[in-house]
Structure formats: structure tokens, C-alpha cells
Amino acid sequence: MVSSSGSTRHGFILSAIHWRRAIGIWAAEIVKLAGSYAGKVERWRSGSGSSGPDACQPLTRDPNDATLLARRMAALDLDSNDYRYWGNLGIYYKWAPGNEAKSAPALRRAIELGSKLAETKQSDLSARANLAEYKARLGDAKGALAEIDRIPVTARAQFTARIATVYELTGDRNKAIALIRANLKSPASLNQIKDSPDLAALWREGKFQ
């Protein structure tokens, strides 16, 4: 016969085991979800994969989405050397209430790592487009536009969403609108920018749909 105190201790042990197991499952799920969302964002930013609402979901205008996403991304390895991780995290932090101050350090880290990659792998034009966006977000208009200049004109259409964001953030909305009108003509392609919080004002003014 087990005493009441022994039963209580036994219950505590089982609860602790279940709790640790639950934490392990939760942590693994967070990392899995973060990786999934990061992949969707990268496909959206590169113009590949789905261009529908699902692909754009991480950049919706709902601050609660941004907060949740920032928390999920923070569950990843903070020592990551993938510049895109830091860039995405910097963007998410901007829209996550209470986390805005973390945006600039993450973007600076992204620029540091991304610049090294861009110099060693000069064929990676996506890195140039990303660097342009990161610099624009930090208020470095000259640096951002210089990165765009390094992308051949004939190759820029595939980076329309990012380059338009750069123009918008550096104060040239007319140029951003003209770029979008020239390259994003179908409803599916316009979804690349429709839900971007950075382009909300541009979307209203441009009256694309």
C-alpha cells in the first residue's frame, strides 16, 4: 500500500516527466514552424513558389502575426551565419510591438554576413537585392541604391518586390509604383506586395486592383 505522501511524490514525478516531454515537443515544433515560415518568406522574397496569401503570410499587417513570428524565429540558432536569417528577423522585429529596437542590430548583422557572401559569390544577385533592402531599412539610401546599381537592369524584374520596397523606404514612391506597374501585371504577382506592411500606403495610392 502506497502512503498518501508517496502517492503525491509519485504524481509529482510523473507530472515533471510529462512537463519536460511537453516542453521538448513544443520546442521542436517551434523550430519546425520557424523553419517553415522562413522558407515561405525566402520563396516570396525570391519570387519563386506560391505567390498567393500563404506565401505572403509572414509579412501581413497584423502585428500579432509579426510578434508570433519573431518569437518563432528567436527559437532558431542565434549563432546562425545565414545572413537571410538575420535579415528576416530584423524585418519581423520592426513590426513586432515591443521588439522594434532589436530590428537594427539584426539588420546590421545581416549586412555584415551578406556583404561577405556577395563579394565571394558575385553571381548571387539575390544577395544584392537583399542588401539593398536591409540598408534602406536602416536609412542608408545611398548604400541601398548602390546595391541596386550592381544588379543588371535586365535581371531586376525578378526582384521587383524588394526593389520597390527600397524605393518606397528611400522616399521615391513614384519610382516604386512605376516599377510595380511595369513588372507585376497579374493578380497573382501583385499578391507579392499586397500584404507587405511596408507597402501599405503605396498600395492604396497606386490603386493596383
N, C-alpha and C positions, 0 to 999 in steps of 0.2 A: 504494500500500500504506500503510495507516494504522499508525503505530507503536503499541506497547502503551500508552504513556503517552497518546497521542492518543485511543485507544480508551477508556481509563479516563476521561479528561476528558469524552468524548462520553457515556459511560454516566452520569457524574455529572449532566451537564446534563439528560439525559432523565429521570433519577430526580427531579431537582429540579422539572422541569416537571410530571411525574406527581404528585408530592407536593403541589405548590401546587394542582393541579387537584383532587386528592382533598380537600384542606382546604376548598376552595371549595364542593365538593359537600356535604361534611359540615356546614359552617356553614349552608348553605341548608336542608339537611334538618332541622337542629336548630331553626332559626327556624320552619320549616313545622310541625314536630311541636309546638313550644311553642304556636303559634297554634291548632293543632287542639285541644290539651288545654285551653287557655284557653277556647275556645269550648264545649267539653263541660262544663267547670266552670260557666260562666256559664249554660248551659241547665239544668244541675242545680240551681243556686242560684236560678234564676228560676222553676223548676217547669215549664219547657217542654221539649219534646223528649223523648228517651228517658229513662225513669226506671229503666231496668234497670242491671245491673252495669257496662256500658260507660260510661254517663253518670256513674256514681259513681266510676269507676276512679281518678281523680286523688286521691281522698281515702281510699284504702284504708289499712288499718292497717300495711301493710308499709313499714318505714322506708326500704327500698331504693327503693321506688317514689317516696317523697317526695323522697329525695335526687336521684334522676334528674330528677324534675320540676322541682326547684329549679334544677338546672343548666340545664335547657332554658329555663326562664323567664328565667334570668340572661342568656341569649343575646339576649334582646329588647332594644329600645332603653331604656336606663335613664333616659332623659330623658322617658319617656312621661308624658303628662298625663292619662291614663285612670286614674282612682282605683281601678278594679276590678283593674287590673294589679298595683298595689301591694298591694291588699288580698289578692289571691290569693297573691302572692309571700310576704307576711307569714305567711299561714296555712301555706303549704308549708314555709317555713323552720322553723316551730315543730316540725315532725315530721321534719326532715332532720337527722340526727345531725351535730353539729359546726357547725350553722348557726343554732342557736336564738337566739343573740344578735342575729342580723340581723332577727328577726321584728318586734320592737317598732318600730325605725326605719321599716320598710316600712309597718307599720300606721298609724303616725303620719302618714306621707306620704299614705296613702290617706284618712285622716280629713280632712286639710287640703284635699285636692282634692275629696273627696266632699262636704264641707260647703258648699263654694262652689257646686257643682252643685245640691245640694239646695235652697239658698236661691234660686237663679236659676230653677230648674225644680221648683217645689213639687209638681207633679203626679207627679214621679218617686218613687213610694213605695218602689220597689226600693232606691233610694239610702238611704232612711231605714232600711230593714231591714239593709242592708249596714253602715251606720254603727253601728247598734246592736250588730252582731256584732263589729265592729272594736274598739269601745270596751269591750265585755265582755272581749275577749281581752287588753286592756291593763289590766284590773282596775278599770275605771271603771263600776261597776254603776249608779250614779245616772245617768250620762250615757247608758248603754245603754238603760235603761228609759225615759228621757225620749224617746229616739228612737222607741221602740215606741209611746209615747203619741201621737206625731204621726201614726201610721198609723191611719186609721179602723178601728174594730172590724170592720166589715163587709168590709174589704179584707185582713184579716190572714191568712185561711186560706191564701192563695196563698204566703205567706211562712212557712208552718209550720216547715219545717226550720230556717230561720235563727232564727226567734223561739224555738224550742225550744232551740237551741244557746245563745242568750243566757240563757235561764232556767237552763239547766244550768251555764253558766260563772259565773253570778252566785249560785249556791247554792240555786236553787229547783227542785229536780228534780221534786217532786210536780206543780208547775205545768206543767213541760215535758211530763211523761207525760200529764197531763190534756189538754193541747193536742194532742198527737200522737194520742191515742185519739179525740178529737173530729173530727179532720180527715183523718187518714191511716188509712183502713179496709181498703184492698185491699193484697195483697202487693206489687203494682207500686208503689204510692205509698209503702209502708213502706221500699222499697229506697232512698228518698231519704235515709234516716237510718241504715240498717242498717250501712253500711260507713264511717260517719263515725267517726274515731278519738276525736273529742271526745264522742261519744255512746255509746261502747262500754259504759261502766258503766250508763248509763241503759237501754240496750237489754237488758242482762242483767236488770236489776231490773224493767223494765216487762213482760218476757215477752210481747212483741207477737205472736210467732208460736210 
